[in-house]
Amino acid sequence: MRLRRVSGVSLRTRFVLGMGVMLLPLTMASVGMIVVFERTHGAIHDVVEEASEELKVFWRLQLLLERANSALQDCIIEGISPRRCAGFRESRQTVDRAFQGAANAPFALPEERALLHAAWEQWRRAGDIGDIALATPDGRGVISPEVAALDEHRNRAVELLEQAHDLSQGEMTNALTSARGSRRGLLFLVMTVLVIGVAIAAAGATALARSILIPITALERGAERFAHGNLEYRVPAPGPPELHRLADTFNAMAGSLAKSHAALAELSVRDGLTDLFNRRELLRRLTVEEERSRRYGDPFALLFLDADQFKTINDTYGHQTGDAVLRRFAALITQAVRPTDVVGRYGGDELAILLPQTSGAGGRAMAERIRRILDREWAVVDSEPLPPVTTSIGIAAYPDDATSQDALIRAADDAVYAAKRAGGDRTQVAGPDL
């Protein structure tokens, strides 16, 4: 069946017709598979269930016969007495009841029932001999001829039960073989229907694809450009009205993703707690500034700031208060610096400020400005009061104090720790005497 390309036919109509052509044979194949499964599963289940019940009956009888024999042997070995031999008598009664129940059970083969009755008769003889042997014992540890005859009848009963067991096992095997044969025939029928269905579905899919391939190609080109990172590209809106709406939705999604991409790019360089630049972005900016400084000869300064007694605040007030202190600390420092300065969280409670085109003296002036702002505005907040905080600041300038990024960081870090060792709440400039 071929679909004609008619102008003005909506995609919905085309898809309904195409899917109808494709799904009809596949539905027929699915129904056939369900029928195969139900018939095969039902047949196998019935056979296995019936045979399992029969096997359980024979297995239980064999087990009970073994227990009765063990009870008799224990009675003879330990010395015949009413108390010691009560176990055999109880076991015999249990076996008799089990045979009685098995005789009333349904069996698929008459041979199974005949073997069961023969085994029961052998057990009756064995039980009668056992009663006689227990009534006329010939001494502890001596097995009388009667007991030997009992073993012969019991063993014969076990052999008959094993034969019945084998019959049930063979019955189940034959039934399963027959069920598998039926299943193969049904599966062949289903596979035939499935192959025909796939062929019809392929023909319908080809016709459907041809009816909408051209307008879809334009959307595909747009999606390919978008997938390669061109988030500014917008696809045209060709073809049926549904594709117009699809193109509009695609373009709206592209705009939303472009905004989300920009937001994610910003989040990837920000610290989650303080909203300052994270360490990776801080080091990247430091590398850029170092290269720029080497090219143009401009100095720059690096400040390391450490909140004094921050561990004590965490231990005394808890980490939530510590986080609030760190956010307030970062906010006040951000207010103090210039728009061109870079403020980042280097790690823990240690912040860093990159001051482009700034000498060591300019860095010291910025450090004192920050300390004054902390003293003046720390407690001016709308929320609950925060514990007081001072800061130790270490300053290193490029190229006066260091001529490489690693050396500059080490110099600033040494300076801030020197400030903390001196009691904190002070500014320390890097130098060879640290």
Secondary structure, 3 states (H helix, E strand, C coil): CCCCCCCCCCHHHHHHHHHHHHHHHHHHHHHHHHHHHHHHHHHHHHHHHHHHHHHHHHHHHHHHHHHHHHHHHHHHHHCCCCCCCHHHHHHHHHHHHHHHHHHCCCCCCHHHHHHHHHHHHHHHHHHHHHHHHHHCCCCCCCCCHHHHHHHHHHHHHHHHHHHHHHHHHHHHHHHHHHHHHHHHHHHHHHHHHHHHHHHHHHHHHHHHHHHHHHHHHHHHHHHHHHHCCCCCCCCCCCCCHHHHHHHHHHHHHHHHHHHHHHHHHHHCCECCCCCCECHHHHHHHHHHHHHHHHHHCCCEEEEEEEECCHHHHHHHHCHHHHHHHHHHHHHHHHHHCCCCCEEEEEECCEEEEEEECCCHHHHHHHHHHHHHHHHHHCCCCCCCCCCCCCEEEEEEEECCCCCCHHHHHHHHHHHHHHHHHCCCCCEEECCCCC
